[in-house]
Amino acid sequence: MQGIKMRIKELEPGMVLMDDIYCPQTGILLLKAGTVLRRALLRALQKNNPDLYCYACRSSAISRNEEILAVKADPAAAENLSLEEVSGKENWENRPLFPPGFVDREAGEIYAQACRVFNKIYSGRKIKPYLRELYNVIESLVGKLLIHPEMMIYVALLKKIDNSTFSHAVNVCVFSAFLGKVAGIKEPLLKELALAGIMHDIGKMDIPVEIWRKKGRLTLLEFNKVKEHSLYSYFRLANIDQVDMQTLMGVLQHHERLDGSGYPHGLKNDELHLWSKILGIADVFDAYTSERSYRKAYSYHQGLEHLRQNSARFDSKLLNIFIRSLSFFPIGSRVLLNTGENGIVMGIHKHYPYRPIIRVAKKDGSGEKLIDLAESRSVFIEKLL
């Protein structure tokens, strides 16, 4: 079928692109040939590049087929698809998000402030009015990571924020910046990587609210609309002059995978930007170890195993660095084992940071004992306490 050459502002919902569309300012691939132009996606495209030329044609057989099929939103299908409405109306300004006596008050406050700024962006549905606050909190967060990385990681792993959308955004910011740090990325770029982390899912607020409220299975059309959120995130950030192109690449591609199984474009291997590879690992790990409306949170042990089992989808070097370097359980932290025992972390193995040495009380009450999780392979940590 031959397409018609027209400006993007002349396109109509339901049309199908006959060639790829690249951003004229950055050269980034935005939409691939064969993309069906739904109303919301077309509106975002026309807002950014109205006079760009492309080839498109009409199609009458696509929407019906999409509507009658259904998919289940679960970790295997969507990894971190959280079908939960985000109101953005919570009063977080003076709300204590961590208990008194928290292990590191500064880290806790930085985390809480990041959530508050993200809440303002979601409530106002705009980014620019809060850019200064956003960059200030990112500077504090990256500064803390450079000095005491274990404290910011500990805060992210506690997952004490009620709103999963906000905590997920900040957690991905923390995990991405940490992985970037240990992978050798310097401080100025770490701040841009952290920005990509906290803003990676901002396009979710452009997904129809009825999809977030829906219980049960999504139609294929609804599922495809949700998968467009990374494009909406890109479009929202592309309008801001201060945002670096690497940040845009990371946001747009954070669901792409090395084996081509990701979206929105099914890119492979070297087609993926470094930052999208980092965000992808952080995104999946936090999603897998967080509670969702349709399942309970998996343990950190299970989250790592999930990444290992799907290692073909991720950059092996970055994945190995993430697993080796992330000391999930700082010395002195209290943990719950899968045996039901509570314990205290006494030591951490350099090459197995997620399998530390734990001190627990003996079951007969005669004292305490040490369990080396690197040797006791059937025992693992369920969660931090």
C-alpha positions as CSV (number, residue, x, y, z in Angstrom):
1,M,0.0,0.0,0.0
2,Q,1.4,3.4,-1.0
3,G,1.3,6.2,1.4
4,I,0.5,9.9,0.9
5,K,3.1,12.6,1.6
6,M,1.7,15.1,4.1
7,R,2.7,17.3,7.0
8,I,2.3,15.8,10.5
9,K,-0.3,18.5,11.3
10,E,-2.4,17.1,8.5
11,L,-2.5,13.5,9.8
12,E,-5.7,12.1,11.3
13,P,-6.3,9.5,14.0
14,G,-6.3,5.9,12.6
15,M,-3.8,6.6,9.9
16,V,-0.7,4.3,9.6
17,L,2.8,5.6,9.1
18,M,4.5,4.3,6.0
19,D,8.0,5.4,7.0
20,D,10.0,6.0,10.2
21,I,9.8,9.5,11.8
22,Y,12.9,11.0,13.4
23,C,13.1,14.1,15.6
24,P,14.6,16.8,13.4
25,Q,16.3,18.5,16.4
26,T,18.0,15.4,17.9
27,G,17.9,12.7,15.2
28,I,16.2,10.3,17.6
29,L,13.8,7.7,16.2
30,L,10.3,8.6,17.4
31,L,7.9,6.3,15.5
32,K,8.5,3.4,13.3
33,A,6.8,2.6,10.0
34,G,3.5,0.7,10.7
35,T,2.6,2.7,13.8
36,V,-1.1,3.3,14.1
37,L,-1.7,7.0,15.0
38,R,-4.1,7.0,17.9
39,R,-5.5,10.3,18.9
40,A,-3.3,11.0,22.0
41,L,-0.1,9.9,20.3
42,L,-0.9,12.0,17.2
43,R,-1.7,15.1,19.4
44,A,1.7,14.8,21.1
45,L,3.5,14.4,17.8
46,Q,1.7,17.3,16.2
47,K,2.5,19.6,19.2
48,N,6.2,18.9,18.8
49,N,6.8,18.7,15.0
50,P,3.7,20.0,13.2
51,D,5.4,20.9,9.9
52,L,7.5,17.7,9.5
53,Y,6.7,15.7,6.4
54,C,6.0,12.0,6.4
55,Y,4.1,9.3,4.4
56,A,0.9,7.8,5.8
57,C,-2.2,5.9,4.7
58,R,-5.6,5.1,6.0
59,S,-6.4,1.7,7.6
60,S,-9.8,0.2,8.5
61,A,-8.9,-3.2,9.8
62,I,-6.7,-2.4,12.8
63,S,-8.8,-0.9,15.6
64,R,-11.4,-3.8,15.5
65,N,-8.8,-6.5,15.9
66,E,-7.1,-4.6,18.7
67,E,-10.3,-4.1,20.6
68,I,-11.4,-7.8,20.7
69,L,-8.0,-9.2,21.9
70,A,-7.0,-8.9,25.6
71,V,-3.8,-9.2,27.6
72,K,-3.2,-9.6,31.3
73,A,-1.0,-6.9,32.9
74,D,1.5,-9.0,34.9
75,P,5.3,-8.9,35.4
76,A,6.0,-11.3,32.5
77,A,4.0,-9.2,30.0
78,A,4.8,-5.7,31.1
79,E,7.5,-5.9,33.8
80,N,6.4,-2.9,35.7
81,L,3.0,-2.0,34.4
82,S,1.2,-0.7,37.4
83,L,-2.5,-0.2,36.7
84,E,-3.1,2.2,39.6
85,E,-4.7,5.6,39.3
86,V,-2.5,8.4,40.4
87,S,-4.4,11.4,41.8
88,G,-1.4,13.5,42.7
89,K,-3.5,15.2,45.4
90,E,-1.9,13.9,48.5
91,N,-0.7,16.6,51.0
92,W,3.0,15.7,51.3
93,E,4.4,19.1,52.2
94,N,4.8,18.4,55.9
95,R,4.2,14.7,56.0
96,P,6.9,12.6,57.8
97,L,7.7,9.7,55.4
98,F,10.1,7.8,57.7
99,P,9.9,6.9,61.4
100,P,11.7,8.9,64.1
101,G,15.3,7.6,64.7
102,F,15.6,6.6,61.0
103,V,19.1,5.3,60.2
104,D,20.0,8.5,58.1
105,R,17.7,11.5,58.5
106,E,19.4,13.4,55.6
107,A,19.0,10.5,53.1
108,G,15.4,10.1,54.2
109,E,14.6,13.8,53.8
110,I,16.3,13.9,50.3
111,Y,14.1,11.0,49.3
112,A,11.0,12.5,50.7
113,Q,11.7,15.9,49.0
114,A,12.1,14.1,45.7
115,C,8.7,12.5,46.2
116,R,7.2,15.9,47.0
117,V,8.6,17.5,43.9
118,F,7.4,14.7,41.7
119,N,3.9,15.0,43.3
120,K,3.8,18.7,42.4
121,I,4.7,17.8,38.8
122,Y,2.0,15.2,38.6
123,S,-0.6,17.5,40.3
124,G,0.2,20.4,38.0
125,R,0.7,18.2,34.9
126,K,3.7,20.4,34.0
127,I,7.5,20.1,34.5
128,K,8.9,23.6,33.8
129,P,7.5,25.4,36.9
130,Y,9.2,22.9,39.1
131,L,12.5,22.5,37.3
132,R,14.6,24.4,39.8
133,E,13.2,22.3,42.7
134,L,13.7,19.2,40.7
135,Y,17.4,19.9,39.9
136,N,18.0,21.0,43.5
137,V,16.8,17.7,44.9
138,I,18.7,15.7,42.2
139,E,21.8,17.6,43.1
140,S,21.3,16.7,46.8
141,L,20.5,13.1,45.9
142,V,23.6,12.6,43.7
143,G,25.8,14.3,46.3
144,K,24.6,11.9,49.0
145,L,25.1,9.0,46.6
146,L,28.7,10.0,46.0
147,I,29.5,10.3,49.7
148,H,27.3,7.7,51.4
149,P,25.8,5.5,48.6
150,E,24.7,2.8,51.0
151,M,22.3,5.2,52.8
152,M,20.4,6.3,49.7
153,I,20.2,2.7,48.6
154,Y,18.9,1.7,52.0
155,V,16.1,4.4,51.8
156,A,15.0,3.2,48.4
157,L,14.9,-0.5,49.5
158,L,12.7,0.4,52.5
159,K,9.8,1.3,50.1
160,K,7.9,3.1,52.7
161,I,6.1,5.6,50.4
162,D,2.4,4.8,50.0
163,N,2.1,6.0,46.4
164,S,3.8,3.4,44.3
165,T,4.1,5.7,41.3
166,F,6.1,8.3,43.2
167,S,8.3,5.8,45.1
168,H,9.0,3.9,41.9
169,A,10.1,7.1,40.1
170,V,12.5,8.1,42.9
171,N,13.8,4.5,43.4
172,V,14.6,4.2,39.7
173,C,16.4,7.6,40.0
174,V,18.4,6.3,43.0
175,F,19.3,2.9,41.5
176,S,20.1,4.4,38.1
177,A,22.4,7.0,39.5
178,F,24.1,4.4,41.7
179,L,24.7,2.1,38.8
180,G,26.0,5.0,36.7
181,K,28.4,5.9,39.5
182,V,29.9,2.4,39.9
183,A,30.0,2.1,36.1
184,G,32.3,5.2,35.9
185,I,29.9,8.0,34.9
186,K,31.1,11.3,36.4
187,E,29.1,13.7,38.6
188,P,27.8,16.2,36.0
189,L,26.4,13.4,33.8
190,L,25.1,11.5,36.9
191,K,22.7,14.4,37.5
192,E,21.3,14.1,34.0
193,L,21.0,10.3,34.4
194,A,19.2,10.8,37.7
195,L,16.8,13.2,35.9
196,A,16.1,10.5,33.4
197,G,15.5,8.1,36.2
198,I,12.9,10.2,38.1
199,M,11.2,11.3,34.8
200,H,11.2,8.0,33.0
201,D,7.5,7.3,33.6
202,I,6.2,10.9,33.6
203,G,4.3,10.1,30.4
204,K,2.0,7.8,32.4
205,M,-0.1,10.9,33.3
206,D,-1.0,11.1,29.6
207,I,-2.6,7.6,29.6
208,P,-6.5,7.7,29.8
209,V,-7.6,7.5,33.5
210,E,-10.1,4.8,32.7
211,I,-7.3,2.5,31.8
212,W,-5.7,3.0,35.2
213,R,-9.0,2.4,37.0
214,K,-9.8,-0.7,35.0
215,K,-9.9,-4.0,36.9
216,G,-8.9,-7.2,35.3
217,R,-7.6,-7.7,31.8
218,L,-6.7,-5.0,29.3
219,T,-7.7,-5.1,25.7
220,L,-4.7,-5.1,23.3
221,L,-5.6,-1.6,22.3
222,E,-5.5,-0.5,26.0
223,F,-2.2,-2.3,26.5
224,N,-0.7,-0.6,23.5
225,K,-1.8,2.7,24.8
226,V,0.0,2.1,28.1
227,K,3.1,1.1,26.2
228,E,3.1,4.5,24.6
229,H,4.0,6.2,27.9
230,S,7.7,6.3,27.1
231,L,6.9,8.3,24.0
232,Y,4.8,10.7,26.0
233,S,7.7,11.0,28.6
234,Y,10.0,11.9,25.7
235,F,7.7,14.5,24.2
236,R,7.2,16.2,27.6
237,L,10.9,16.5,28.2
238,A,11.8,17.4,24.6
239,N,10.1,20.7,25.0
240,I,12.5,21.7,27.8
241,D,15.8,23.3,26.6
242,Q,17.8,22.3,29.7
243,V,17.2,18.6,29.1
244,D,20.2,16.8,27.6
245,M,19.8,14.5,24.6
246,Q,21.2,11.5,26.6
247,T,18.3,12.0,29.1
248,L,15.8,12.0,26.3
249,M,17.3,8.8,24.9
250,G,17.2,7.1,28.3
251,V,13.6,8.0,28.9
252,L,12.4,7.0,25.4
253,Q,14.2,3.7,25.4
254,H,13.9,2.5,29.0
255,H,11.7,-0.4,28.0
256,E,13.8,-1.5,25.0
257,R,15.8,-4.7,25.5
258,L,19.0,-6.1,24.0
259,D,17.2,-9.1,22.5
260,G,14.7,-6.9,20.7
261,S,11.8,-7.9,22.9
262,G,11.2,-4.4,24.3
263,Y,9.2,-1.3,23.1
264,P,8.3,1.1,21.6
265,H,10.6,0.2,18.7
266,G,12.0,-3.3,19.4
267,L,15.6,-2.1,19.2
268,K,18.5,-4.5,19.7
269,N,22.1,-4.5,21.2
270,D,24.0,-1.3,20.1
271,E,20.8,0.4,19.0
272,L,20.1,1.0,22.7
273,H,21.7,4.0,24.4
274,L,23.8,3.4,27.5
275,W,21.4,5.3,29.7
276,S,18.4,3.2,28.6
277,K,20.4,0.1,29.5
278,I,21.0,1.5,33.0
279,L,17.4,2.6,33.5
280,G,16.1,-0.7,32.2
281,I,17.9,-2.7,34.9
282,A,16.9,-0.2,37.7
283,D,13.3,-0.1,36.5
284,V,12.8,-3.8,36.4
285,F,14.5,-4.5,39.7
286,D,12.4,-1.9,41.6
287,A,9.2,-3.0,39.9
288,Y,9.8,-6.7,40.6
289,T,10.5,-6.0,44.3
290,S,7.6,-3.6,44.8
291,E,4.0,-4.4,45.7
292,R,1.5,-4.1,43.0
293,S,-2.3,-4.1,43.0
294,Y,-2.3,-7.5,41.3
295,R,0.6,-9.2,43.3
296,K,2.7,-8.9,46.4
297,A,6.3,-7.7,46.3
298,Y,9.0,-10.3,45.5
299,S,12.0,-10.5,47.8
300,Y,15.3,-8.8,46.8
301,H,16.7,-12.3,46.3
302,Q,13.9,-13.1,43.9
303,G,14.4,-9.7,42.2
304,L,18.1,-10.5,41.5
305,E,17.2,-14.0,40.3
306,H,14.6,-12.5,37.9
307,L,17.3,-10.3,36.4
308,R,19.7,-13.2,36.2
309,Q,17.1,-15.4,34.5
310,N,16.4,-12.7,32.0
311,S,20.1,-11.7,31.5
312,A,19.8,-11.9,27.7
313,R,17.6,-8.9,27.8
314,F,20.1,-6.7,29.6
315,D,23.6,-5.5,29.2
316,S,25.7,-8.3,30.9
317,K,28.5,-5.9,32.1
318,L,26.0,-3.5,33.7
319,L,24.0,-6.3,35.2
320,N,27.0,-7.9,36.8
321,I,28.1,-4.5,38.2
322,F,24.7,-3.9,39.6
323,I,24.5,-7.3,41.3
324,R,28.1,-7.1,42.6
325,S,28.1,-3.5,43.8
326,L,24.7,-3.0,45.3
327,S,25.1,-3.7,49.0
328,F,21.4,-4.1,49.8
329,F,21.8,-4.8,53.5
330,P,24.1,-2.3,55.3
331,I,25.9,-3.7,58.4
332,G,23.6,-3.2,61.4
333,S,20.3,-3.3,59.5
334,R,17.5,-5.7,60.6
335,V,16.2,-8.2,58.1
336,L,13.6,-11.0,57.9
337,L,14.8,-14.3,56.5
338,N,12.6,-16.7,54.5
339,T,12.9,-19.1,57.5
340,G,10.8,-16.6,59.5
341,E,13.7,-15.5,61.7
342,N,14.6,-11.9,62.3
343,G,18.3,-11.0,62.2
344,I,21.0,-8.3,62.1
345,V,23.5,-8.0,59.3
346,M,27.0,-8.5,60.7
347,G,29.2,-8.7,57.6
348,I,29.0,-8.4,53.8
349,H,30.8,-10.4,51.2
350,K,32.5,-8.3,48.4
351,H,31.3,-10.6,45.6
352,Y,27.9,-11.6,47.1
353,P,26.6,-8.4,48.7
354,Y,23.0,-9.7,48.6
355,R,24.0,-12.8,50.7
356,P,25.5,-11.3,53.9
357,I,26.3,-12.8,57.3
358,I,23.4,-12.6,59.6
359,R,23.2,-12.9,63.4
360,V,20.0,-14.5,64.7
361,A,18.7,-15.9,68.0
362,K,18.9,-19.6,68.5
363,K,15.5,-21.3,68.5
364,D,16.2,-23.0,71.9
365,G,16.9,-19.6,73.5
366,S,20.4,-20.5,74.4
367,G,22.1,-17.5,72.7
368,E,22.8,-16.3,69.2
369,K,24.3,-17.8,66.0
370,L,25.7,-16.6,62.7
371,I,24.3,-17.7,59.4
372,D,26.5,-17.1,56.3
373,L,24.0,-16.8,53.4
374,A,26.8,-17.3,51.0
375,E,27.1,-20.9,52.3
376,S,23.5,-21.5,53.3
377,R,22.0,-21.3,49.8
378,S,18.5,-22.3,50.8
379,V,18.2,-19.3,53.2
380,F,17.7,-15.8,51.9
381,I,16.5,-12.4,53.0
382,E,12.9,-11.6,52.4
383,K,13.0,-7.9,53.3
384,L,14.5,-5.2,55.4
385,L,12.7,-4.4,58.7
